[in-house]
Amino acid sequence: MEREAERLGLRWYYHEYQAEMDRGTVNMAAVKSGNEIKFGFPYANSQRGTLMLRIHPKYGKDVILSLEHGQFLTGVDGGEVTVRFDSGKEQVFRVNGMADYKTNAIFIRDYERFLNAMRTAKRVQIEAFFYQEATRVFEFNVTGLKC
């Protein structure tokens, strides 16, 4: 999987930029999933998920799971995802939707617990609920994170 991930460019990539109104620097690290999922109509193209860590001077530290097309299913009070780090026990993390009500990304709560578990892992699997699609699992190769 290591060579396949490298061939597909599935490594951590980093981005830094100035926050709006000169509030400071935003730092992001992101990686694409090694697997693709395919939804039915109208999101019928195969796609990879993106796992992002973001440190924002105004909003704080976030773990964000996103995809290009499709809708995460979260209730009014948020929801849950199931996460497995390597072959460890499944862990449940609470999630929230986006403040702008877009449904193609979710915030995974408990940044520190997630990051601490991920730092010692090579692989992270995240199972999430999707509108009219039930659950799907994204797999991420998380080796090499510089954070």
C-alpha distance (Angstrom), angle and dihedral (degrees) to the residues before:
residue distance angle dihedral
M1 . . .
E2 3.80 . .
R3 3.83 94.4 .
E4 3.80 92.6 40.3
A5 3.80 90.0 52.1
E6 3.78 90.7 49.8
R7 3.83 92.0 47.8
L8 3.80 90.4 52.0
G9 3.79 93.0 45.4
L10 3.80 92.3 -115.2
R11 3.78 95.5 154.1
W12 3.75 130.0 116.4
Y13 3.76 113.3 -80.2
Y14 3.79 123.9 -166.0
H15 3.76 133.8 -147.4
E16 3.78 131.5 -177.2
Y17 3.78 126.7 -174.5
Q18 3.79 142.4 156.1
A19 3.79 115.3 -90.3
E20 3.77 118.6 -124.8
M21 3.82 116.8 -80.3
D22 3.82 91.0 19.2
R23 3.81 93.2 -77.2
G24 3.79 92.1 149.7
T25 3.77 139.6 -87.8
V26 3.81 126.1 -34.7
N27 3.81 114.6 -149.4
M28 3.78 122.5 -163.8
A29 3.80 135.6 -179.7
A30 3.80 119.1 -172.9
V31 3.79 139.8 175.1
K32 3.81 132.0 -172.0
S33 3.79 121.3 -128.4
G34 3.78 118.2 -100.2
N35 3.79 90.9 -135.9
E36 3.77 130.8 57.6
I37 3.77 127.4 -138.7
K38 3.77 127.5 -155.8
F39 3.78 125.5 -151.5
G40 3.76 129.8 -163.8
F41 3.81 124.8 -108.2
P42 3.03 128.5 -11.4
Y43 3.83 93.1 20.7
A44 3.79 96.0 42.7
N45 3.82 99.7 145.6
S46 3.79 121.9 99.5
Q47 3.76 112.8 -111.2
R48 3.78 144.5 174.3
G49 3.76 125.9 -128.2
T50 3.79 123.5 -124.4
L51 3.79 123.4 -137.3
M52 3.79 112.0 -159.8
L53 3.79 134.8 -175.5
R54 3.79 112.9 -159.3
I55 3.79 132.4 -175.5
H56 3.79 110.8 -166.9
P57 3.82 124.2 -179.9
K58 3.82 92.0 -136.8
Y59 3.82 103.7 31.3
G60 3.80 101.1 33.7
K61 3.80 128.0 -143.2
D62 3.79 120.8 -14.2
V63 3.78 140.9 177.6
I64 3.81 108.1 -152.5
L65 3.80 128.1 -170.8
S66 3.79 114.8 -165.1
L67 3.78 144.3 163.8
E68 3.78 133.7 -168.2
H69 3.79 98.7 -120.0
G70 3.78 131.2 18.2
Q71 3.75 137.9 52.6
F72 3.76 128.1 -93.4
L73 3.77 110.6 -141.2
T74 3.78 112.3 -128.0
G75 3.76 127.4 155.0
V76 3.77 127.9 -129.7
D77 3.81 89.3 -87.0
G78 3.79 93.7 42.7
G79 3.77 125.5 -105.4
E80 3.78 143.7 -126.0
V81 3.78 141.2 -89.6
T82 3.78 126.9 -162.7
V83 3.79 115.6 -131.3
R84 3.79 131.2 -169.3
F85 3.79 121.4 -168.3
D86 3.83 108.9 -154.7
S87 3.83 106.3 -45.7
G88 3.81 95.0 -32.0
K89 3.77 127.9 123.7
E90 3.77 118.8 -65.9
Q91 3.79 113.1 -98.3
V92 3.77 126.7 -159.3
F93 3.80 119.1 -136.8
R94 3.79 125.3 -172.8
V95 3.81 115.9 -125.5
N96 3.78 137.6 -161.9
G97 3.76 131.0 -156.6
M98 3.77 124.8 -120.8
A99 3.82 120.9 -75.0
D100 3.82 89.7 -126.3
Y101 3.83 89.9 54.6
K102 3.80 94.3 -116.6
T103 3.78 108.3 151.0
N104 3.80 102.2 -155.2
A105 3.81 94.3 84.2
I106 3.80 138.8 42.2
F107 3.79 135.2 -166.3
I108 3.80 114.2 -126.4
R109 3.80 108.9 -146.0
D110 3.80 126.3 -135.2
Y111 3.80 99.6 48.4
E112 3.82 94.8 -176.2
R113 3.83 95.3 51.5
F114 3.81 90.8 46.7
L115 3.82 94.3 46.5
N116 3.81 94.1 45.4
A117 3.81 91.7 52.4
M118 3.81 92.4 44.2
R119 3.81 94.7 50.3
T120 3.80 91.3 68.7
A121 3.81 95.5 38.7
K122 3.78 132.0 88.7
R123 3.79 95.7 -164.3
V124 3.80 134.0 33.2
Q125 3.80 123.7 -168.4
I126 3.81 119.0 -164.6
E127 3.78 121.7 -168.7
A128 3.79 114.1 -162.6
F129 3.80 137.1 172.3
F130 3.79 119.7 -113.8
Y131 3.77 130.8 -164.4
Q132 3.83 110.2 -95.5
E133 3.82 90.7 -9.3
A134 3.83 105.7 76.3
T135 3.81 114.5 -144.6
R136 3.79 129.1 -17.5
V137 3.79 131.6 179.9
F138 3.78 127.2 -134.3
E139 3.82 118.5 -161.6
F140 3.78 120.9 -153.5
N141 3.79 130.5 -168.3
V142 3.81 99.5 -141.9
T143 3.79 100.3 177.0
G144 3.76 116.9 128.1
L145 3.80 98.8 31.9
K146 3.81 110.5 163.7
C147 3.75 104.1 -157.0
